[in-house]
């Protein structure tokens, strides 16, 4: 997919993390602490032998849904203040510090727990997105039943749907149908025999 090549790696990490839950079909990818570890391991965030707890899983899901609320704001919608508050609380529980080692400024975990390491990687990805001025291009789909995260690579940053062929087409067809239905309801029926 050519669009995928234009998605920066830091954006991809955050976007894919948010998309571990698909609201439209109520599909959860992070079903167990091991599933979370496997997802993070596949992305090079955690070693395969890391041990995560049910509390870690709950915290990761809280962060994910808080990030979804932030991305909803990027798409021009009001964000759930409760989700944002819970996000801030979860991030405060996993502090990060800055390091200049390795040739550039980046955020690393202040503690060595597996969840601390994983959240530090996510926070550093967000920092990278902000530094590269692409953070606000990361949005969630305008279709209220979807809310899938996507990267808006459009020139004017006005993309509204995760997929024009899917959600965009659905929303536009529903609007067109509503307009036609409204026109029919306002047009007197003159074709009937009396």
C-alpha positions, -999 to 999 in steps of 0.1 A, spaced: 0 0 0 16 33 -11 0 53 17 17 31 43 51 41 31 43 78 39 35 70 75 65 78 98 75 49 122 67 69 153 32 76 140 28 39 130 36 28 166 10 51 181 -16 45 154 -13 7 156 -14 7 194 -47 27 193 -60 2 167 -55 -28 189 -92 -22 197 -117 -19 169 -148 -2 182 -169 -8 151 -168 -46 156 -159 -46 193 -127 -66 186 -100 -64 213 -65 -76 203 -50 -71 238 -71 -98 255 -44 -109 280 -11 -97 295 7 -122 271 -12 -107 241 0 -73 251 36 -85 256 35 -102 222 22 -71 205 49 -50 221 76 -76 213 66 -77 176 72 -39 175 106 -41 193 94 -23 224 97 -52 249 118 -84 250 99 -117 244 106 -128 280 90 -97 296 62 -105 321 32 -83 323 4 -84 348 -34 -79 345 -29 -45 360 -3 -37 333 -29 -47 307 -56 -25 323 -31 4 323 -22 -1 287 -58 -2 276 -64 30 296 -35 47 278 -48 34 244 -83 48 250 -69 81 262 -48 83 231 -80 76 210 -96 106 228 -66 128 219 -68 117 183 -106 124 183 -96 160 192 -71 161 163 -101 152 140 -120 182 153 -143 165 178 -146 170 215 -125 146 235 -138 127 265 -124 146 295 -126 114 316 -105 95 291 -79 123 290 -77 125 328 -72 87 330 -45 89 303 -27 116 323 -29 95 355 -16 64 337 13 83 322 22 99 355 24 64 370 51 55 344 76 84 345 101 90 318 134 109 316 153 125 288 186 111 276 210 125 250 229 92 247 229 77 212 232 110 193 198 126 200 173 136 226 148 109 234 126 98 263 134 66 282 118 50 312 128 63 346 121 28 360 128 -6 345 94 -24 348 81 -38 315 51 -15 314 74 15 322 96 5 292 66 1 269 49 34 279 82 52 276 84 40 240 49 52 233 56 86 249 89 89 230 70 81 197 46 109 206 75 132 212 90 123 179 57 129 161 54 164 177 91 171 168 84 161 132 52 182 132 30 152 123 13 146 157 -19 164 147 -20 144 115 -28 113 136 -66 112 139 -95 88 143 -122 82 118 -151 107 117 -176 78 114 -189 76 150 -192 38 149 -156 33 136 -131 56 154 -102 37 137 -69 56 139 -52 68 107 -25 91 95 -38 121 75 -12 125 47 -34 149 27 -19 182 18 -45 203 36 -49 178 65 -86 176 59 -90 139 56 -120 127 78 -122 89 74 -99 60 79 -109 49 43 -127 68 17 -138 36 1 -152 22 34 -163 47 60 -162 78 38 -184 62 12 -208 50 38 -212 84 55 -216 102 21 -242 77 9 -262 80 42 -261 118 38 -272 117 2 -300 93 11 -312 116 39 -312 146 15 -333 127 -11 -357 115 16 -360 150 29 -367 164 -6 -394 137 -12 -411 145 21 -413 182 12 -424 177 -24 -462 174 -28 -474 143 -45 -491 155 -77 -490 123 -96 -519 105 -79 -553 101 -95 -581 114 -74 
